[in-house]
Amino acid sequence: MPHPTPIAAPAPAAVARPAGPVPVPAAPAPVPAEVPNTAADILAAARELAPWLRERGEQIERARRLPPEVVEAVRATGAFRMGFARSWGGPELSSIEQTEVVEALAYGDPSAGWAAMIGMDSGLYAAFLDEAVAKEMFPRLDMTTAGLLFPTGRAERVPGGYRLSGRWQFGSGITHADWVISGAFVFEDGAAYPAEGAQDSILLMVPAAQVEVIDTWHTTGLAGSGSCDYAIEEVFVPEGRTLTFDTVRGAAGPLAQPEVHMRNMPGVPLGTARAALDWVRAQVAAKSGPGGSGWADNWRMQVTLAECEADFHATRQGVYGALRRQWEVLSAPGGTLDDLTPEERAALPLSRLHAFRTARSILTRLYDLMQTASVYRPNPLDRWLRDTMTMCQHVVAQDKILQSAGAHLLGSRPGFPLSLGITS
């Protein structure tokens, strides 16, 4: 349908990166005098922290979660507050700006970028809660939320709310979370609710202190994300701490949309791929003599790096182009996701998927390019390869996204409609 002339969102800035090897930073982490609260300041703090995170990549992987000092260093950048509205005193970063920050942190360490991407959802979920309840839950802007949205738990209807039980996987960041959000099917008097038709499911938010973390996160990669299983047993959840993505209870706007929590995810694979490309180029430069002789003169090196750079830039432009167009439409008065053309709407999940898969492809080619040097630890290329292999197992990088986008383009039913922001 037609819509008024859109308001243009800011174009994404290029990721700042060093020309040569990442410098070894001094401890402790670079911490701003106060937590940044604008897009420019948060991005600058994230870029400044990246070398410090890079130096701690091995430590983060060994811990299989973000160590406390890393959590606090990321918190100090303002990354966890990115989704909170200006009416709350928050920075209310656009989806484009959020993705840039996640990309900058992932350039330092993919697990740190992943944890920031998940943890900052607190401000996004607040739009789907009554404001009074949300402000009671989040008295500080830098509180984090973890959890699994797919309904694998059981929510029994009781007076005033629900009794929640279940076990969930992939609680990224749960080891440092303040709140845990979990998907569950609704039951009433022991029977599926409603009695007829499709069973209802909801999202329920529980204080982290009422959640049992189960140490299952022994994985190929992305180890530092701490994405452990977790369990909740007969915990009462007041009605006000439940939400569904089809009901906005806070202020409307571009961030109060069903798929808002997926938009900044490409920042992790993009930041990881950029880090790997820069690292390999630095290695080649270090092994080359004056005038570019040696590795830099090698035909295979030149062609492979050029191919990877081409894929990276095309993929990154696809991600930010889709985000910019979405933001233009949603920022217009009365703009909704339905105002996007089918091609524009499909471009969002497709560009996301492509970022993950392209990052994996780039890391695989760079790993092969460096030959035997790739297999030794500590070697960030080894870790980045395993990280991209692992992050590509997420649903946003699976064929279900291709089916959903293709079905939408053909006017058919997507298998994962939420990836397109469809809730009905």
JOSUL-V574029 format. One record per pair of residues at least 24 apart in sequence whose ideal C-beta (glycine too) atoms are under 10 Angstrom apart, sorted by the first residue. I is the first residue (numbers start at 1). J is the second residue. If there is no record, write none. Layout:
# JOSUL-V574029
i	j
I	J
I	J
This chain:
# JOSUL-V574029
i	j
1	336
1	338
1	339
2	339
3	328
3	329
3	330
3	332
3	333
3	334
3	335
3	336
3	338
3	339
3	340
4	332
4	333
4	334
4	335
4	339
5	328
5	332
5	333
6	324
6	325
6	327
6	328
6	329
6	330
6	331
6	332
6	333
6	335
6	339
7	254
7	327
7	328
7	329
7	330
7	331
7	332
7	333
7	335
8	324
8	327
8	328
8	331
9	94
9	95
9	96
9	97
9	254
9	320
9	323
9	324
9	325
9	326
9	327
9	328
9	330
9	331
10	39
10	40
10	94
10	96
10	97
10	100
10	324
10	327
11	96
11	320
11	321
11	324
12	94
12	96
12	97
12	99
12	100
12	103
12	316
12	317
12	319
12	320
12	321
12	323
12	324
13	39
13	40
13	43
13	47
13	96
13	97
13	100
13	104
13	320
14	100
14	103
14	274
14	316
15	43
15	46
15	47
15	50
15	100
15	103
15	104
15	106
15	107
15	267
15	270
15	271
15	274
15	275
15	278
15	316
16	43
16	44
16	46
16	47
16	48
16	50
16	104
16	107
17	47
17	50
17	104
17	107
17	271
17	274
17	275
17	277
17	278
17	279
18	50
18	51
18	54
18	107
18	278
18	282
19	278
19	281
19	282
19	285
20	278
20	279
20	281
20	282
20	285
20	286
21	51
21	54
21	278
21	279
21	282
21	283
21	285
21	286
22	50
22	51
22	52
22	53
22	54
22	55
22	107
22	108
22	275
22	278
22	279
22	282
22	380
23	51
23	52
23	54
23	55
24	51
24	52
24	54
24	55
25	49
25	50
25	51
25	52
25	53
25	54
25	55
25	56
25	108
26	52
26	55
27	52
27	55
27	56
27	69
28	52
28	69
28	72
28	73
29	53
29	55
29	56
29	69
29	70
29	72
29	73
29	74
29	76
29	77
30	73
30	76
30	77
31	72
31	73
31	75
31	76
31	77
32	76
32	77
32	78
33	76
34	76
34	78
35	75
35	76
35	77
35	78
35	79
35	80
35	81
35	91
35	140
35	141
35	142
36	76
36	77
36	78
36	79
36	81
36	91
36	101
37	78
37	81
37	82
37	84
37	86
37	89
37	90
37	91
37	92
37	141
38	78
38	91
38	92
38	93
38	97
39	78
39	82
39	91
39	92
39	93
39	94
39	96
39	97
39	98
39	100
39	101
40	91
40	97
41	77
41	78
41	91
42	77
42	78
42	79
42	80
42	81
42	82
42	91
42	93
42	97
42	98
42	100
42	101
42	104
43	77
43	78
43	79
43	82
43	93
43	97
43	98
43	100
43	101
43	103
43	104
43	105
44	77
44	78
44	101
44	104
45	73
45	74
45	76
45	77
45	78
45	79
45	101
45	104
45	105
46	74
46	77
46	78
46	79
46	100
46	101
46	102
46	103
46	104
46	105
46	106
46	107
46	108
46	112
46	113
46	116
46	271
47	77
47	100
47	101
47	103
47	104
47	105
47	107
47	108
48	77
48	104
48	108
49	73
49	74
49	76
49	77
49	79
49	104
49	105
49	107
49	108
49	109
49	112
50	77
50	103
50	104
50	105
50	106
50	107
50	108
50	109
50	112
50	113
50	271
50	275
51	107
51	108
52	108
52	109
52	112
53	104
53	105
53	106
53	107
53	108
53	109
53	110
53	111
53	112
53	113
53	224
54	107
54	108
54	109
54	112
54	275
54	279
54	380
55	108
55	109
56	108
56	109
56	112
56	224
57	108
57	109
57	110
57	111
57	112
57	224
57	275
57	378
57	380
57	383
57	384
57	387
58	109
58	224
58	377
58	378
58	379
58	380
58	383
59	109
59	224
60	108
60	109
60	110
60	111
60	112
60	115
60	223
60	224
60	225
60	226
60	383
61	109
61	110
61	111
61	221
61	222
61	223
61	224
61	377
61	378
61	383
61	386
61	387
62	223
62	224
63	111
63	175
63	223
63	224
63	226
64	111
64	175
64	215
64	217
64	218
64	219
64	222
64	223
64	224
64	225
64	226
64	227
64	228
65	111
65	115
65	172
65	173
65	174
65	175
65	176
65	213
65	215
65	217
65	223
65	224
65	225
65	226
65	227
65	228
66	109
66	111
66	112
66	114
66	115
66	116
66	119
66	173
66	175
66	176
66	224
66	225
66	226
67	175
67	176
67	224
68	175
68	176
70	108
70	109
70	111
70	112
70	115
70	176
70	224
71	112
71	115
71	116
71	119
71	144
71	173
71	175
71	176
71	177
71	226
72	142
72	176
73	105
73	108
73	112
74	105
74	108
74	109
74	112
74	113
74	115
74	116
74	119
74	120
74	142
74	144
74	176
75	116
75	119
75	140
75	142
75	143
75	144
75	176
76	142
77	101
77	104
77	105
77	112
77	116
77	142
78	120
78	141
78	142
79	104
79	105
79	112
79	113
79	115
79	116
79	117
79	119
79	120
79	142
79	144
80	115
80	116
80	118
80	119
80	120
80	121
80	122
80	123
80	140
80	141
80	142
80	143
80	144
80	145
80	173
80	176
80	178
81	119
81	120
81	122
81	123
81	138
81	140
81	141
81	142
81	143
81	144
82	116
82	117
82	119
82	120
82	121
82	122
82	123
82	124
82	141
82	255
82	264
83	119
83	120
83	121
83	122
83	123
83	124
83	125
83	126
83	127
83	141
83	145
83	255
83	260
83	261
83	264
84	120
84	122
84	123
84	124
84	126
84	127
84	134
84	138
84	140
84	141
84	142
84	143
84	255
85	123
85	124
85	126
85	127
85	131
85	134
85	250
85	251
85	253
85	255
85	256
86	251
87	131
87	250
87	251
88	123
88	126
88	131
88	134
88	135
88	138
88	141
88	250
88	251
89	141
90	122
90	123
90	126
90	138
90	141
90	142
91	123
91	141
92	123
92	251
92	253
92	254
92	255
93	120
93	123
93	255
93	264
94	254
94	255
94	263
94	264
94	323
94	324
94	326
94	327
94	330
94	331
95	124
95	254
95	255
95	257
95	259
95	260
95	262
95	263
95	264
95	320
95	322
95	323
95	324
95	326
95	327
95	330
95	348
96	263
96	264
96	319
96	320
96	323
96	324
96	326
96	327
97	264
97	323
97	327
98	123
98	124
98	255
98	260
98	263
98	264
98	265
98	267
98	323
99	263
99	264
99	265
99	266
99	267
99	268
99	270
99	271
99	316
99	319
99	320
99	323
99	355
100	264
100	267
100	270
100	271
100	320
101	264
101	267
101	271
102	263
102	264
102	265
102	266
102	267
102	268
102	270
102	271
103	264
103	266
103	267
103	268
103	269
103	270
103	271
103	272
103	273
103	274
103	275
103	316
103	319
103	320
103	355
104	267
104	271
104	274
105	267
105	268
105	271
106	266
106	267
106	268
106	269
106	270
106	271
106	272
106	273
106	274
106	275
106	359
106	384
106	387
106	391
107	267
107	268
107	270
107	271
107	272
107	273
107	274
107	275
107	276
107	278
108	271
108	275
109	224
109	271
109	272
109	275
109	380
109	383
109	384
109	387
110	221
110	222
110	223
110	224
110	225
110	268
110	269
110	271
110	272
110	273
110	275
110	359
110	380
110	383
110	384
110	386
110	387
110	388
110	390
110	391
111	172
111	173
111	221
111	222
111	223
111	224
111	225
111	226
111	227
111	268
111	383
111	387
111	390
111	391
112	224
112	225
112	268
112	271
113	222
113	225
113	264
113	265
113	267
113	268
113	269
113	270
113	271
113	272
113	275
113	387
113	391
114	172
114	173
114	222
114	224
114	225
114	226
114	227
114	265
114	267
114	268
114	269
114	271
114	272
114	387
114	390
114	391
114	394
115	144
115	146
115	172
115	173
115	174
115	175
115	176
115	177
115	222
115	224
115	225
115	226
115	227
115	268
116	144
116	173
116	264
116	267
116	268
117	172
117	173
117	225
117	261
117	262
117	263
117	264
117	265
117	266
117	267
117	268
118	144
118	145
118	146
118	147
118	170
118	171
118	172
118	173
118	174
118	177
118	225
118	227
118	261
118	264
118	265
118	268
119	143
119	144
119	145
119	146
119	172
119	173
119	176
119	177
119	178
120	144
120	145
120	173
120	261
120	264
121	145
121	146
121	147
121	149
121	173
121	179
121	181
121	260
121	261
121	264
122	146
122	177
122	178
122	179
122	181
122	205
123	255
123	260
124	255
124	256
124	257
124	260
124	261
124	263
124	264
125	179
125	181
125	203
125	205
125	243
125	245
125	250
125	260
125	261
126	243
126	249
126	250
126	251
126	255
126	256
127	243
127	245
127	248
127	249
127	250
127	251
127	252
127	253
127	255
127	256
127	257
127	260
128	203
128	242
128	243
128	244
128	245
128	246
128	247
128	248
128	249
128	250
128	256
128	258
128	260
129	205
129	240
129	241
129	242
129	243
129	247
129	248
129	249
129	250
130	239
130	240
130	241
130	243
130	249
130	250
131	249
131	250
131	251
132	240
132	249
133	205
133	238
133	239
133	240
133	241
133	242
133	243
133	249
134	205
134	240
134	241
134	243
134	249
134	250
136	240
136	241
137	178
137	179
137	205
137	207
137	240
137	241
138	178
138	179
140	178
142	178
143	177
143	178
143	179
143	208
144	173
144	174
144	176
144	177
144	178
144	179
144	180
144	208
145	173
145	174
145	177
145	178
145	179
145	180
145	181
145	205
145	208
145	261
146	170
146	171
146	172
146	173
146	174
146	175
146	176
146	177
146	178
146	179
146	180
146	181
146	182
146	208
146	211
146	213
146	225
146	226
146	227
146	228
146	230
147	171
147	172
147	173
147	174
147	177
147	179
147	180
147	181
147	182
147	183
147	203
147	204
147	205
147	206
147	208
147	211
147	230
147	232
148	172
148	174
148	180
148	181
148	182
148	183
148	203
148	227
148	229
148	230
149	181
149	182
149	183
149	201
149	203
149	245
149	261
149	395
149	418
150	182
150	183
150	184
150	201
150	395
151	182
151	183
151	184
151	185
151	186
151	199
151	200
151	201
151	202
151	203
152	182
152	183
152	184
152	185
152	201
153	182
153	183
153	184
153	185
153	201
153	202
153	204
153	231
153	232
154	184
154	185
154	186
154	187
154	192
154	232
155	182
155	183
155	184
155	185
155	186
155	187
155	188
155	193
155	200
155	201
155	202
155	203
155	204
155	237
155	242
156	184
156	186
156	187
156	188
156	189
156	190
156	193
156	234
156	236
157	186
157	187
157	188
157	189
157	193
157	200
157	239
158	188
158	236
158	237
158	239
159	236
159	239
160	236
160	237
160	238
160	239
160	240
161	204
161	236
161	237
161	238
161	239
161	240
161	241
161	242
162	186
162	187
162	188
162	202
162	204
162	235
162	236
162	237
162	238
162	239
162	241
162	242
163	187
163	232
163	233
163	234
163	235
163	236
163	237
164	202
164	204
164	205
164	206
164	210
164	232
164	233
164	234
164	235
164	236
164	237
164	242
165	231
165	232
165	233
165	234
165	235
166	204
166	230
166	231
166	232
166	233
166	235
167	212
167	214
167	229
167	230
167	231
167	232
167	233
168	211
168	214
168	228
168	229
168	230
168	231
168	232
169	214
169	216
169	217
169	227
169	228
169	229
169	230
170	216
170	217
170	225
170	227
170	228
170	229
170	230
170	393
170	394
170	395
171	208
171	211
171	213
171	214
171	216
171	217
171	225
171	226
171	227
171	228
171	229
171	230
172	217
172	222
172	225
172	226
172	227
172	228
172	394
173	225
173	226
173	227
173	228
174	208
174	211
174	213
174	214
174	217
174	225
174	226
174	227
174	228
174	229
174	230
175	208
175	213
175	215
175	217
175	225
175	226
175	227
175	228
175	230
176	208
176	226
177	207
177	208
177	211
177	213
177	226
177	230
178	207
178	208
178	209
179	205
179	206
179	207
179	208
179	211
179	241
180	204
180	205
180	206
180	207
180	208
180	209
180	210
180	211
180	213
180	230
180	232
180	235
181	205
181	206
181	241
181	242
181	243
181	261
182	206
182	211
182	230
182	232
182	235
182	237
184	232
184	237
184	242
186	242
200	244
201	244
202	237
202	239
202	242
202	243
202	244
203	237
203	241
203	242
203	243
203	244
203	245
204	232
204	235
204	237
204	238
204	239
204	241
204	242
204	243
205	237
205	238
205	240
205	241
205	242
205	243
206	230
206	232
206	235
206	236
206	237
206	241
207	235
207	237
207	241
210	235
210	236
210	237
211	235
219	386
219	387
219	389
219	390
219	393
220	385
220	386
220	387
220	389
220	390
220	393
221	382
221	383
221	384
221	385
221	386
221	387
221	388
221	389
221	390
221	391
221	392
221	393
222	268
222	272
222	383
222	386
222	387
222	388
222	389
222	390
222	391
222	393
222	394
223	383
223	386
223	387
223	390
224	383
224	387
225	268
225	387
225	390
225	391
227	390
227	394
244	423
245	418
245	421
245	422
245	423
246	418
246	422
246	423
246	424
247	423
252	330
252	334
252	336
253	330
253	331
253	335
254	326
254	327
254	328
254	329
254	330
254	331
254	332
254	335
254	337
255	327
255	330
256	330
257	326
257	330
257	336
257	337
257	421
257	423
258	337
258	417
258	418
258	419
258	420
258	421
258	422
258	423
258	424
259	326
259	337
259	345
259	348
259	349
259	352
259	417
259	418
259	419
259	420
259	421
259	422
259	423
260	330
260	421
261	418
262	348
262	349
262	352
262	395
262	396
262	418
262	419
262	421
263	319
263	322
263	323
263	326
263	327
263	348
263	352
263	421
264	319
264	323
264	352
265	319
265	352
265	353
265	355
265	356
265	391
265	394
265	396
265	397
266	315
266	316
266	318
266	319
266	320
266	322
266	323
266	351
266	352
266	353
266	354
266	355
266	356
266	358
266	359
266	396
266	397
267	319
267	355
268	355
268	356
268	359
268	387
268	388
268	391
268	394
269	315
269	316
269	319
269	352
269	354
269	355
269	356
269	357
269	358
269	359
269	360
269	362
269	363
269	387
269	388
269	391
269	392
269	394
269	397
270	312
270	315
270	316
270	319
270	320
270	355
270	356
270	358
270	359
271	359
272	355
272	356
272	359
272	360
272	362
272	363
272	380
272	383
272	384
272	385
272	387
272	388
272	391
273	308
273	311
273	312
273	315
273	316
273	355
273	356
273	358
273	359
273	360
273	361
273	362
273	363
273	366
273	384
273	388
274	309
274	312
274	316
274	359
274	362
275	363
275	380
275	381
275	384
276	308
276	312
276	359
276	362
276	363
276	365
276	366
276	367
276	370
276	380
276	381
276	383
276	384
276	385
276	387
276	388
277	305
277	308
277	309
277	311
277	312
277	362
277	363
277	366
279	366
279	370
279	379
279	380
279	381
279	384
280	304
280	305
280	308
280	362
280	363
280	365
280	366
280	367
280	369
280	370
280	373
280	374
280	381
281	305
281	309
281	366
283	366
283	369
283	370
283	373
283	381
284	369
284	370
287	373
295	370
298	369
300	368
300	369
301	369
301	370
303	369
304	362
304	365
304	366
304	368
304	369
305	362
305	365
305	366
305	369
307	361
307	362
307	365
308	358
308	361
308	362
308	363
308	364
308	365
308	366
308	369
309	362
311	354
311	358
311	359
311	361
311	362
311	365
312	355
312	358
312	359
312	361
312	362
314	354
314	358
315	351
315	354
315	355
315	356
315	357
315	358
315	359
315	361
315	362
316	351
316	355
316	358
317	351
318	347
318	350
318	351
318	352
318	354
318	355
318	358
319	347
319	348
319	350
319	351
319	352
319	354
319	355
319	358
320	351
321	347
321	351
322	346
322	347
322	348
322	349
322	350
322	351
322	352
322	354
323	347
323	348
323	351
323	352
326	421
330	421
336	421
337	420
337	421
337	422
338	421
338	422
340	420
340	421
341	409
342	405
342	408
342	409
342	410
342	411
342	420
343	405
343	408
343	409
345	405
345	408
345	409
345	420
345	421
345	422
346	401
346	402
346	404
346	405
346	406
346	407
346	408
346	409
346	414
346	419
346	420
347	405
348	405
348	419
348	420
348	421
349	396
349	400
349	401
349	402
349	404
349	405
349	408
349	414
349	416
349	418
349	419
349	420
349	421
350	401
350	402
350	404
350	405
350	406
350	409
350	419
351	405
352	394
352	396
352	397
352	401
352	419
353	392
353	394
353	395
353	396
353	397
353	398
353	399
353	400
353	401
353	402
353	404
353	405
353	419
354	397
354	401
355	396
355	397
356	388
356	391
356	392
356	393
356	394
356	396
356	397
356	398
356	401
357	388
357	392
357	397
357	398
358	388
359	384
359	387
359	388
359	391
359	392
359	397
360	384
360	385
360	387
360	388
360	389
360	390
360	391
360	392
360	397
361	388
361	392
362	388
363	387
363	388
363	389
364	388
364	389
395	419
